[in-house]
Amino acid sequence: MAHSTIYDGETITRNGRDYKVNFEYYNDMRAPWVEYDICGVISERLGSYSGYRGYSKAPGERILHSDNGYLWVYDWQATMQKAKTEGWGCDVEKLAKKLGHAPTKGEILHEAVERDYQFCRGYLTGDWYYVVIRVEDTETGECEYLGGVESSDIKYLSECALDLIDNMEHARQREHDGKFSTVMAMGV
């Protein structure tokens, strides 16, 4: 039976074997703008209290998030220049439907930066986080892991979990085939 979506803690049966899937918080990853080159220009600033009053921001900057005296500022202007230089893009057909016309290069660039802004904001607000996918063969206790996966797309997480299960099954099959070849070579 094919699964399109797998949820945390779910047990999947594949070829007569049960695999338990967990999506665990992964704290070995840093913020996306630190981990990836393709994120916007973001700075963190300290203040004496939470809220936007009392914090300085330059023209062309947008408040990304504020929490417990920290403020993250997204330099929209610098990110637009970076995006232009690096050739950022977006789903042009989807944007055309949204706008009601074929988007200009400027509109495509603006949409790409806006999506990056929302992506980075989502990380800071806890809308998504990094996970490690853990798949365990419930019979043998063998596990496979994949870390640093963004939690925002459950279908992608599910695909990764199924890939880990496939890897475990292939490894088991190779081990079985190797043992069978050895037995056959011995004439047993």
N, C-alpha and C positions, 0 to 999 in steps of 0.2 A: 504494500500500500504506500503510495507516494504521499508525502507530507508537504504542504505548501508553507505552513507556518508551524514552528516549534516554539514552545514557551519554556521559560525557566522551570526546571524541576521535572519536565516531562520525560517519560520513558518511551523510547522508539524501538519497535521490533523490526529487525532487518534480517532476512534469511534465517529466521528462527532464533536469533539472538536478541537480547534486550540491551539497550544502551540508554543510560541516564544522561540527560543533557542539562548542564547548568551554565548560566551566564552570571559570572561573578565580577564584582567591581574590581577594576584593575588600576591600582594606584601608581604603577611604574611609568606611566605616561605623563608628560607635562602638558600644559595648555596647547591647543592646536597651533597657535601662532608661534609657539616655541618649537614644536615638533616639525611643522611643515613650512616649507618655503613659500607656498602659494597662498598663505593667509595674509590678511591686511596688516597695516602698521598699527600696533596697539601698545599703549603704555599704561603702566600701573602707577597710581599716585596715592600718597598718604594724606589724610586729613584728620582733623580733630574730632569729627563727628560724622555720622552717616547722613546722607542727603546730598543734594547737589550744591547747596549754598556754601560758600567758602572755598570751593574748589576752583582752580583756574583751568580754563581751556581756551585754546586759540581758535580763531576763525578757521573753519574747515574741519574742525574736530567735532565728533559726536560722543555723547556719553554712552558707553556700552553697558556699564553696570556699576552699581554702588553697593557696598556691603561692609558693615562694621568699620567704617573709617577708611576704607579703600575705595578707590575709584579707578575704573578701567576706561580709558579714553581711546576711541577709534579715530585715527587720523584719516578722515574720509578723503581729503584732498591728496595726501601722499599715497593713499591706497589706490585712488583713481589713476594716478600717474604710474604706479607700479603695475596695475592691471593692464594699462594701455601698453606699457613696455613689454610685459610678459604675454600679452595676447589672451587675457582671460575672456571667457565666453559663457554662454548659457544655452539652454534649449530654445532655439530661435523660434521654432513652430509654436511652442507653448507661450512664449512672450508675444508673438504675433496675435495669437488668440486673445490674450489678456489686453493688448493695446488696441486691437481691431484694425491693425495695419502692419505691413512689414516693418520691423524695427530698424532704426538707423544704427550705425556703429556705436554712437554715443549712448543710445538706449540699451543696447546689448551690454556695453561696458557698465553702465549704471546698474542694470539688473544683476550682473555678475558680482559687483561690489556689494549691493544690497543683500544678496544671498549669503555672501561671506560674512557680512555684518551680523545677520540673523543666526548664522551657524556659530559664530564665536560667542554671541550673546547667549545662545542656547546652552553652550558649554558652561558659562558662568552662572546661569540661572538654574542649572541642574536639569534642563530639559533632555539632555543627553550626557553620556559619560562614556569612558572607555571600559570595556569588559574583557575578561578572558573567558573563552568558550572552553568548557571542560566536558568531555564525553567519556563516560566510563562504561566498560563492558561489565554488566552486573554479575555475570558468571565468574569471570576471571579477576576482576578488579583492575584490569589494565585501563590506562587512561591516555587520552590524547588531549593536547591543549593548543589553543591559538589565542594569543594575547594582543591587546592594543586595538580591538575592534570597536568601532563606534556603535553605541547602543540604539541609535535613532532609527534604524531600519531593521525591523524584526524579520522581514523576508531575507535580507542579506545574512543576518545572524543564523537563520535557519539553513540557508545554503551552505554556510561555513560549517555548521554542525554536521550536516549530511556529508560534506566532504571529509571531515574528520572520521566519521563512521566508515566511509568508503576506504579511507587510508588504512584503518584498522582491519577491515575485511581483506583488503589486498595483501597486507602484511601477513595475516593469518593464512591466506591462500598460498602465498609464496613459501611460507614455512612448511605448510602441509605438502606442497608440491616437492620441496627439497627433501623432506623425509621420505616421501613416496619414491622419489628417484633413487635415494640411497638404498632403500629396501629392495627395489627392483635390481639395482646394480649388484647387490649381494646375492641375488637369485632366490630371495625368500618368497 
